Amino acid sequence: MSKKTFYLLGIVLTIILGTILYYFLCCSVCCNAEKGANNQDETESVVSPKLKEITKNAF
């Protein structure tokens, strides 16, 4: 097998691994939000927005 074959195999494995990790780590947030498991009360953020405290020195 040539180097080109190993490079292409590495690229394909990276894409597959990235897809699997994306599904388990990132997509679970989207899927649970649709089911209503992680829904938050949105009126709380509208009624009383959370503000940071002002510091004396901005930097």
mmCIF file of the N, C-alpha and C atoms, coordinates in Angstrom:
data_MODEL
# 
_entry.id   MODEL 
# 
loop_
_atom_site.group_PDB 
_atom_site.id 
_atom_site.type_symbol 
_atom_site.label_atom_id 
_atom_site.label_alt_id 
_atom_site.label_comp_id 
_atom_site.label_asym_id 
_atom_site.label_entity_id 
_atom_site.label_seq_id 
_atom_site.pdbx_PDB_ins_code 
_atom_site.Cartn_x 
_atom_site.Cartn_y 
_atom_site.Cartn_z 
_atom_site.occupancy 
_atom_site.B_iso_or_equiv 
_atom_site.pdbx_formal_charge 
_atom_site.auth_seq_id 
_atom_site.auth_comp_id 
_atom_site.auth_asym_id 
_atom_site.auth_atom_id 
_atom_site.pdbx_PDB_model_num 
ATOM 1   N N  . MET A 1 1  ? 0.839   -1.170 0.000  1.00 0.00 ? 1  MET A N  1 
ATOM 2   C CA . MET A 1 1  ? 0.000   0.000  0.000  1.00 0.00 ? 1  MET A CA 1 
ATOM 3   C C  . MET A 1 1  ? 0.892   1.244  0.000  1.00 0.00 ? 1  MET A C  1 
ATOM 4   N N  . SER A 1 2  ? 0.491   2.201  -0.749 1.00 0.00 ? 2  SER A N  1 
ATOM 5   C CA . SER A 1 2  ? 1.293   3.412  -0.859 1.00 0.00 ? 2  SER A CA 1 
ATOM 6   C C  . SER A 1 2  ? 0.925   4.411  0.230  1.00 0.00 ? 2  SER A C  1 
ATOM 7   N N  . LYS A 1 3  ? 1.690   5.485  0.309  1.00 0.00 ? 3  LYS A N  1 
ATOM 8   C CA . LYS A 1 3  ? 1.417   6.528  1.312  1.00 0.00 ? 3  LYS A CA 1 
ATOM 9   C C  . LYS A 1 3  ? 0.065   7.177  1.061  1.00 0.00 ? 3  LYS A C  1 
ATOM 10  N N  . LYS A 1 4  ? -0.296  7.305  -0.209 1.00 0.00 ? 4  LYS A N  1 
ATOM 11  C CA . LYS A 1 4  ? -1.565  7.957  -0.544 1.00 0.00 ? 4  LYS A CA 1 
ATOM 12  C C  . LYS A 1 4  ? -2.742  7.170  0.029  1.00 0.00 ? 4  LYS A C  1 
ATOM 13  N N  . THR A 1 5  ? -2.651  5.855  0.025  1.00 0.00 ? 5  THR A N  1 
ATOM 14  C CA . THR A 1 5  ? -3.721  5.025  0.569  1.00 0.00 ? 5  THR A CA 1 
ATOM 15  C C  . THR A 1 5  ? -3.858  5.239  2.070  1.00 0.00 ? 5  THR A C  1 
ATOM 16  N N  . PHE A 1 6  ? -2.732  5.300  2.780  1.00 0.00 ? 6  PHE A N  1 
ATOM 17  C CA . PHE A 1 6  ? -2.782  5.540  4.213  1.00 0.00 ? 6  PHE A CA 1 
ATOM 18  C C  . PHE A 1 6  ? -3.331  6.927  4.526  1.00 0.00 ? 6  PHE A C  1 
ATOM 19  N N  . TYR A 1 7  ? -2.985  7.922  3.741  1.00 0.00 ? 7  TYR A N  1 
ATOM 20  C CA . TYR A 1 7  ? -3.505  9.271  3.954  1.00 0.00 ? 7  TYR A CA 1 
ATOM 21  C C  . TYR A 1 7  ? -5.020  9.306  3.754  1.00 0.00 ? 7  TYR A C  1 
ATOM 22  N N  . LEU A 1 8  ? -5.499  8.674  2.688  1.00 0.00 ? 8  LEU A N  1 
ATOM 23  C CA . LEU A 1 8  ? -6.940  8.649  2.431  1.00 0.00 ? 8  LEU A CA 1 
ATOM 24  C C  . LEU A 1 8  ? -7.681  7.872  3.516  1.00 0.00 ? 8  LEU A C  1 
ATOM 25  N N  . LEU A 1 9  ? -7.094  6.774  3.982  1.00 0.00 ? 9  LEU A N  1 
ATOM 26  C CA . LEU A 1 9  ? -7.700  6.008  5.060  1.00 0.00 ? 9  LEU A CA 1 
ATOM 27  C C  . LEU A 1 9  ? -7.744  6.828  6.344  1.00 0.00 ? 9  LEU A C  1 
ATOM 28  N N  . GLY A 1 10 ? -6.702  7.584  6.624  1.00 0.00 ? 10 GLY A N  1 
ATOM 29  C CA . GLY A 1 10 ? -6.680  8.449  7.797  1.00 0.00 ? 10 GLY A CA 1 
ATOM 30  C C  . GLY A 1 10 ? -7.725  9.534  7.720  1.00 0.00 ? 10 GLY A C  1 
ATOM 31  N N  . ILE A 1 11 ? -7.909  10.105 6.541  1.00 0.00 ? 11 ILE A N  1 
ATOM 32  C CA . ILE A 1 11 ? -8.928  11.148 6.366  1.00 0.00 ? 11 ILE A CA 1 
ATOM 33  C C  . ILE A 1 11 ? -10.324 10.576 6.586  1.00 0.00 ? 11 ILE A C  1 
ATOM 34  N N  . VAL A 1 12 ? -10.592 9.402  6.030  1.00 0.00 ? 12 VAL A N  1 
ATOM 35  C CA . VAL A 1 12 ? -11.904 8.772  6.181  1.00 0.00 ? 12 VAL A CA 1 
ATOM 36  C C  . VAL A 1 12 ? -12.162 8.424  7.647  1.00 0.00 ? 12 VAL A C  1 
ATOM 37  N N  . LEU A 1 13 ? -11.161 7.866  8.332  1.00 0.00 ? 13 LEU A N  1 
ATOM 38  C CA . LEU A 1 13 ? -11.334 7.529  9.749  1.00 0.00 ? 13 LEU A CA 1 
ATOM 39  C C  . LEU A 1 13 ? -11.544 8.775  10.597 1.00 0.00 ? 13 LEU A C  1 
ATOM 40  N N  . THR A 1 14 ? -10.874 9.872  10.259 1.00 0.00 ? 14 THR A N  1 
ATOM 41  C CA . THR A 1 14 ? -11.061 11.124 10.990 1.00 0.00 ? 14 THR A CA 1 
ATOM 42  C C  . THR A 1 14 ? -12.475 11.659 10.809 1.00 0.00 ? 14 THR A C  1 
ATOM 43  N N  . ILE A 1 15 ? -12.997 11.578 9.607  1.00 0.00 ? 15 ILE A N  1 
ATOM 44  C CA . ILE A 1 15 ? -14.368 12.036 9.343  1.00 0.00 ? 15 ILE A CA 1 
ATOM 45  C C  . ILE A 1 15 ? -15.370 11.183 10.104 1.00 0.00 ? 15 ILE A C  1 
ATOM 46  N N  . ILE A 1 16 ? -15.167 9.870  10.102 1.00 0.00 ? 16 ILE A N  1 
ATOM 47  C CA . ILE A 1 16 ? -16.090 8.973  10.808 1.00 0.00 ? 16 ILE A CA 1 
ATOM 48  C C  . ILE A 1 16 ? -16.031 9.221  12.316 1.00 0.00 ? 16 ILE A C  1 
ATOM 49  N N  . LEU A 1 17 ? -14.829 9.333  12.867 1.00 0.00 ? 17 LEU A N  1 
ATOM 50  C CA . LEU A 1 17 ? -14.678 9.584  14.297 1.00 0.00 ? 17 LEU A CA 1 
ATOM 51  C C  . LEU A 1 17 ? -15.281 10.939 14.683 1.00 0.00 ? 17 LEU A C  1 
ATOM 52  N N  . GLY A 1 18 ? -15.056 11.962 13.850 1.00 0.00 ? 18 GLY A N  1 
ATOM 53  C CA . GLY A 1 18 ? -15.625 13.277 14.122 1.00 0.00 ? 18 GLY A CA 1 
ATOM 54  C C  . GLY A 1 18 ? -17.143 13.264 14.096 1.00 0.00 ? 18 GLY A C  1 
ATOM 55  N N  . THR A 1 19 ? -17.714 12.501 13.175 1.00 0.00 ? 19 THR A N  1 
ATOM 56  C CA . THR A 1 19 ? -19.166 12.400 13.081 1.00 0.00 ? 19 THR A CA 1 
ATOM 57  C C  . THR A 1 19 ? -19.744 11.716 14.319 1.00 0.00 ? 19 THR A C  1 
ATOM 58  N N  . ILE A 1 20 ? -19.094 10.648 14.765 1.00 0.00 ? 20 ILE A N  1 
ATOM 59  C CA . ILE A 1 20 ? -19.562 9.931  15.951 1.00 0.00 ? 20 ILE A CA 1 
ATOM 60  C C  . ILE A 1 20 ? -19.468 10.815 17.191 1.00 0.00 ? 20 ILE A C  1 
ATOM 61  N N  . LEU A 1 21 ? -18.332 11.496 17.360 1.00 0.00 ? 21 LEU A N  1 
ATOM 62  C CA . LEU A 1 21 ? -18.169 12.367 18.520 1.00 0.00 ? 21 LEU A CA 1 
ATOM 63  C C  . LEU A 1 21 ? -19.142 13.540 18.479 1.00 0.00 ? 21 LEU A C  1 
ATOM 64  N N  . TYR A 1 22 ? -19.394 14.097 17.295 1.00 0.00 ? 22 TYR A N  1 
ATOM 65  C CA . TYR A 1 22 ? -20.358 15.187 17.166 1.00 0.00 ? 22 TYR A CA 1 
ATOM 66  C C  . TYR A 1 22 ? -21.748 14.728 17.583 1.00 0.00 ? 22 TYR A C  1 
ATOM 67  N N  . TYR A 1 23 ? -22.115 13.537 17.162 1.00 0.00 ? 23 TYR A N  1 
ATOM 68  C CA . TYR A 1 23 ? -23.454 13.039 17.497 1.00 0.00 ? 23 TYR A CA 1 
ATOM 69  C C  . TYR A 1 23 ? -23.607 12.851 19.000 1.00 0.00 ? 23 TYR A C  1 
ATOM 70  N N  . PHE A 1 24 ? -22.624 12.222 19.638 1.00 0.00 ? 24 PHE A N  1 
ATOM 71  C CA . PHE A 1 24 ? -22.755 11.924 21.064 1.00 0.00 ? 24 PHE A CA 1 
ATOM 72  C C  . PHE A 1 24 ? -22.542 13.154 21.944 1.00 0.00 ? 24 PHE A C  1 
ATOM 73  N N  . LEU A 1 25 ? -21.682 14.082 21.558 1.00 0.00 ? 25 LEU A N  1 
ATOM 74  C CA . LEU A 1 25 ? -21.371 15.209 22.423 1.00 0.00 ? 25 LEU A CA 1 
ATOM 75  C C  . LEU A 1 25 ? -22.184 16.464 22.119 1.00 0.00 ? 25 LEU A C  1 
ATOM 76  N N  . CYS A 1 26 ? -22.525 16.692 20.862 1.00 0.00 ? 26 CYS A N  1 
ATOM 77  C CA . CYS A 1 26 ? -23.201 17.938 20.490 1.00 0.00 ? 26 CYS A CA 1 
ATOM 78  C C  . CYS A 1 26 ? -24.676 17.737 20.147 1.00 0.00 ? 26 CYS A C  1 
ATOM 79  N N  . CYS A 1 27 ? -24.995 16.698 19.480 1.00 0.00 ? 27 CYS A N  1 
ATOM 80  C CA . CYS A 1 27 ? -26.365 16.523 19.007 1.00 0.00 ? 27 CYS A CA 1 
ATOM 81  C C  . CYS A 1 27 ? -27.296 16.135 20.142 1.00 0.00 ? 27 CYS A C  1 
ATOM 82  N N  . SER A 1 28 ? -26.776 15.566 21.205 1.00 0.00 ? 28 SER A N  1 
ATOM 83  C CA . SER A 1 28 ? -27.639 15.183 22.312 1.00 0.00 ? 28 SER A CA 1 
ATOM 84  C C  . SER A 1 28 ? -28.303 16.401 22.939 1.00 0.00 ? 28 SER A C  1 
ATOM 85  N N  . VAL A 1 29 ? -27.647 17.556 22.888 1.00 0.00 ? 29 VAL A N  1 
ATOM 86  C CA . VAL A 1 29 ? -28.234 18.788 23.418 1.00 0.00 ? 29 VAL A CA 1 
ATOM 87  C C  . VAL A 1 29 ? -29.423 19.195 22.561 1.00 0.00 ? 29 VAL A C  1 
ATOM 88  N N  . CYS A 1 30 ? -29.284 19.102 21.257 1.00 0.00 ? 30 CYS A N  1 
ATOM 89  C CA . CYS A 1 30 ? -30.373 19.474 20.349 1.00 0.00 ? 30 CYS A CA 1 
ATOM 90  C C  . CYS A 1 30 ? -31.542 18.502 20.467 1.00 0.00 ? 30 CYS A C  1 
ATOM 91  N N  . CYS A 1 31 ? -31.242 17.223 20.527 1.00 0.00 ? 31 CYS A N  1 
ATOM 92  C CA . CYS A 1 31 ? -32.303 16.216 20.573 1.00 0.00 ? 31 CYS A CA 1 
ATOM 93  C C  . CYS A 1 31 ? -33.068 16.281 21.880 1.00 0.00 ? 31 CYS A C  1 
ATOM 94  N N  . ASN A 1 32 ? -32.392 16.524 22.990 1.00 0.00 ? 32 ASN A N  1 
ATOM 95  C CA . ASN A 1 32 ? -33.081 16.624 24.276 1.00 0.00 ? 32 ASN A CA 1 
ATOM 96  C C  . ASN A 1 32 ? -33.926 17.879 24.361 1.00 0.00 ? 32 ASN A C  1 
ATOM 97  N N  . ALA A 1 33 ? -33.518 18.946 23.691 1.00 0.00 ? 33 ALA A N  1 
ATOM 98  C CA . ALA A 1 33 ? -34.298 20.178 23.717 1.00 0.00 ? 33 ALA A CA 1 
ATOM 99  C C  . ALA A 1 33 ? -35.629 19.979 22.990 1.00 0.00 ? 33 ALA A C  1 
ATOM 100 N N  . GLU A 1 34 ? -35.614 19.177 21.927 1.00 0.00 ? 34 GLU A N  1 
ATOM 101 C CA . GLU A 1 34 ? -36.845 18.927 21.198 1.00 0.00 ? 34 GLU A CA 1 
ATOM 102 C C  . GLU A 1 34 ? -37.809 18.068 22.017 1.00 0.00 ? 34 GLU A C  1 
ATOM 103 N N  . LYS A 1 35 ? -37.271 17.177 22.825 1.00 0.00 ? 35 LYS A N  1 
ATOM 104 C CA . LYS A 1 35 ? -38.109 16.302 23.634 1.00 0.00 ? 35 LYS A CA 1 
ATOM 105 C C  . LYS A 1 35 ? -38.650 17.005 24.869 1.00 0.00 ? 35 LYS A C  1 
ATOM 106 N N  . GLY A 1 36 ? -38.051 18.126 25.220 1.00 0.00 ? 36 GLY A N  1 
ATOM 107 C CA . GLY A 1 36 ? -38.529 18.865 26.375 1.00 0.00 ? 36 GLY A CA 1 
ATOM 108 C C  . GLY A 1 36 ? -37.796 18.513 27.651 1.00 0.00 ? 36 GLY A C  1 
ATOM 109 N N  . ALA A 1 37 ? -36.691 17.792 27.566 1.00 0.00 ? 37 ALA A N  1 
ATOM 110 C CA . ALA A 1 37 ? -35.979 17.382 28.771 1.00 0.00 ? 37 ALA A CA 1 
ATOM 111 C C  . ALA A 1 37 ? -35.201 18.542 29.381 1.00 0.00 ? 37 ALA A C  1 
ATOM 112 N N  . ASN A 1 38 ? -34.665 19.431 28.550 1.00 0.00 ? 38 ASN A N  1 
ATOM 113 C CA . ASN A 1 38 ? -33.842 20.521 29.058 1.00 0.00 ? 38 ASN A CA 1 
ATOM 114 C C  . ASN A 1 38 ? -34.476 21.889 28.823 1.00 0.00 ? 38 ASN A C  1 
ATOM 115 N N  . ASN A 1 39 ? -35.786 21.941 28.703 1.00 0.00 ? 39 ASN A N  1 
ATOM 116 C CA . ASN A 1 39 ? -36.435 23.234 28.474 1.00 0.00 ? 39 ASN A CA 1 
ATOM 117 C C  . ASN A 1 39 ? -36.373 24.081 29.735 1.00 0.00 ? 39 ASN A C  1 
ATOM 118 N N  . GLN A 1 40 ? -36.039 25.353 29.545 1.00 0.00 ? 40 GLN A N  1 
ATOM 119 C CA . GLN A 1 40 ? -35.992 26.280 30.659 1.00 0.00 ? 40 GLN A CA 1 
ATOM 120 C C  . GLN A 1 40 ? -37.099 27.307 30.479 1.00 0.00 ? 40 GLN A C  1 
ATOM 121 N N  . ASP A 1 41 ? -37.461 27.929 31.561 1.00 0.00 ? 41 ASP A N  1 
ATOM 122 C CA . ASP A 1 41 ? -38.486 28.956 31.501 1.00 0.00 ? 41 ASP A CA 1 
ATOM 123 C C  . ASP A 1 41 ? -37.872 30.203 30.877 1.00 0.00 ? 41 ASP A C  1 
ATOM 124 N N  . GLU A 1 42 ? -38.301 30.528 29.662 1.00 0.00 ? 42 GLU A N  1 
ATOM 125 C CA . GLU A 1 42 ? -37.720 31.650 28.943 1.00 0.00 ? 42 GLU A CA 1 
ATOM 126 C C  . GLU A 1 42 ? -38.226 32.991 29.456 1.00 0.00 ? 42 GLU A C  1 
ATOM 127 N N  . THR A 1 43 ? -39.298 33.001 30.195 1.00 0.00 ? 43 THR A N  1 
ATOM 128 C CA . THR A 1 43 ? -39.814 34.267 30.697 1.00 0.00 ? 43 THR A CA 1 
ATOM 129 C C  . THR A 1 43 ? -38.905 34.844 31.770 1.00 0.00 ? 43 THR A C  1 
ATOM 130 N N  . GLU A 1 44 ? -38.133 34.016 32.441 1.00 0.00 ? 44 GLU A N  1 
ATOM 131 C CA . GLU A 1 44 ? -37.224 34.507 33.482 1.00 0.00 ? 44 GLU A CA 1 
ATOM 132 C C  . GLU A 1 44 ? -36.178 35.437 32.879 1.00 0.00 ? 44 GLU A C  1 
ATOM 133 N N  . SER A 1 45 ? -35.637 35.085 31.724 1.00 0.00 ? 45 SER A N  1 
ATOM 134 C CA . SER A 1 45 ? -34.615 35.922 31.119 1.00 0.00 ? 45 SER A CA 1 
ATOM 135 C C  . SER A 1 45 ? -35.211 37.215 30.560 1.00 0.00 ? 45 SER A C  1 
ATOM 136 N N  . VAL A 1 46 ? -36.477 37.189 30.199 1.00 0.00 ? 46 VAL A N  1 
ATOM 137 C CA . VAL A 1 46 ? -37.116 38.382 29.675 1.00 0.00 ? 46 VAL A CA 1 
ATOM 138 C C  . VAL A 1 46 ? -37.461 39.339 30.801 1.00 0.00 ? 46 VAL A C  1 
ATOM 139 N N  . VAL A 1 47 ? -37.956 38.822 31.897 1.00 0.00 ? 47 VAL A N  1 
ATOM 140 C CA . VAL A 1 47 ? -38.404 39.655 33.000 1.00 0.00 ? 47 VAL A CA 1 
ATOM 141 C C  . VAL A 1 47 ? -37.227 40.262 33.745 1.00 0.00 ? 47 VAL A C  1 
ATOM 142 N N  . SER A 1 48 ? -36.262 39.460 34.109 1.00 0.00 ? 48 SER A N  1 
ATOM 143 C CA . SER A 1 48 ? -35.131 39.964 34.879 1.00 0.00 ? 48 SER A CA 1 
ATOM 144 C C  . SER A 1 48 ? -33.815 39.508 34.241 1.00 0.00 ? 48 SER A C  1 
ATOM 145 N N  . PRO A 1 49 ? -33.242 40.320 33.359 1.00 0.00 ? 49 PRO A N  1 
ATOM 146 C CA . PRO A 1 49 ? -31.981 39.923 32.732 1.00 0.00 ? 49 PRO A CA 1 
ATOM 147 C C  . PRO A 1 49 ? -30.851 39.927 33.750 1.00 0.00 ? 49 PRO A C  1 
ATOM 148 N N  . LYS A 1 50 ? -29.947 39.000 33.594 1.00 0.00 ? 50 LYS A N  1 
ATOM 149 C CA . LYS A 1 50 ? -28.819 38.893 34.505 1.00 0.00 ? 50 LYS A CA 1 
ATOM 150 C C  . LYS A 1 50 ? -27.723 39.849 34.045 1.00 0.00 ? 50 LYS A C  1 
ATOM 151 N N  . LEU A 1 51 ? -27.332 40.757 34.918 1.00 0.00 ? 51 LEU A N  1 
ATOM 152 C CA . LEU A 1 51 ? -26.328 41.754 34.591 1.00 0.00 ? 51 LEU A CA 1 
ATOM 153 C C  . LEU A 1 51 ? -25.059 41.494 35.380 1.00 0.00 ? 51 LEU A C  1 
ATOM 154 N N  . LYS A 1 52 ? -23.925 41.790 34.750 1.00 0.00 ? 52 LYS A N  1 
ATOM 155 C CA . LYS A 1 52 ? -22.653 41.646 35.447 1.00 0.00 ? 52 LYS A CA 1 
ATOM 156 C C  . LYS A 1 52 ? -22.442 42.869 36.340 1.00 0.00 ? 52 LYS A C  1 
ATOM 157 N N  . GLU A 1 53 ? -21.713 42.662 37.419 1.00 0.00 ? 53 GLU A N  1 
ATOM 158 C CA . GLU A 1 53 ? -21.398 43.778 38.300 1.00 0.00 ? 53 GLU A CA 1 
ATOM 159 C C  . GLU A 1 53 ? -20.352 44.651 37.645 1.00 0.00 ? 53 GLU A C  1 
ATOM 160 N N  . ILE A 1 54 ? -20.482 45.957 37.842 1.00 0.00 ? 54 ILE A N  1 
ATOM 161 C CA . ILE A 1 54 ? -19.539 46.902 37.264 1.00 0.00 ? 54 ILE A CA 1 
ATOM 162 C C  . ILE A 1 54 ? -18.323 46.960 38.171 1.00 0.00 ? 54 ILE A C  1 
ATOM 163 N N  . THR A 1 55 ? -17.166 46.844 37.539 1.00 0.00 ? 55 THR A N  1 
ATOM 164 C CA . THR A 1 55 ? -15.932 46.928 38.320 1.00 0.00 ? 55 THR A CA 1 
ATOM 165 C C  . THR A 1 55 ? -15.317 48.317 38.174 1.00 0.00 ? 55 THR A C  1 
ATOM 166 N N  . LYS A 1 56 ? -14.416 48.616 39.065 1.00 0.00 ? 56 LYS A N  1 
ATOM 167 C CA . LYS A 1 56 ? -13.781 49.924 39.044 1.00 0.00 ? 56 LYS A CA 1 
ATOM 168 C C  . LYS A 1 56 ? -12.851 50.043 37.836 1.00 0.00 ? 56 LYS A C  1 
ATOM 169 N N  . ASN A 1 57 ? -12.097 49.002 37.560 1.00 0.00 ? 57 ASN A N  1 
ATOM 170 C CA . ASN A 1 57 ? -11.162 49.008 36.452 1.00 0.00 ? 57 ASN A CA 1 
ATOM 171 C C  . ASN A 1 57 ? -11.649 48.002 35.418 1.00 0.00 ? 57 ASN A C  1 
ATOM 172 N N  . ALA A 1 58 ? -11.932 48.449 34.211 1.00 0.00 ? 58 ALA A N  1 
ATOM 173 C CA . ALA A 1 58 ? -12.472 47.569 33.183 1.00 0.00 ? 58 ALA A CA 1 
ATOM 174 C C  . ALA A 1 58 ? -11.463 46.553 32.705 1.00 0.00 ? 58 ALA A C  1 
ATOM 175 N N  . PHE A 1 59 ? -10.198 46.843 32.833 1.00 0.00 ? 59 PHE A N  1 
ATOM 176 C CA . PHE A 1 59 ? -9.191  45.901 32.350 1.00 0.00 ? 59 PHE A CA 1 
ATOM 177 C C  . PHE A 1 59 ? -8.682  45.078 33.482 1.00 0.00 ? 59 PHE A C  1 
# 
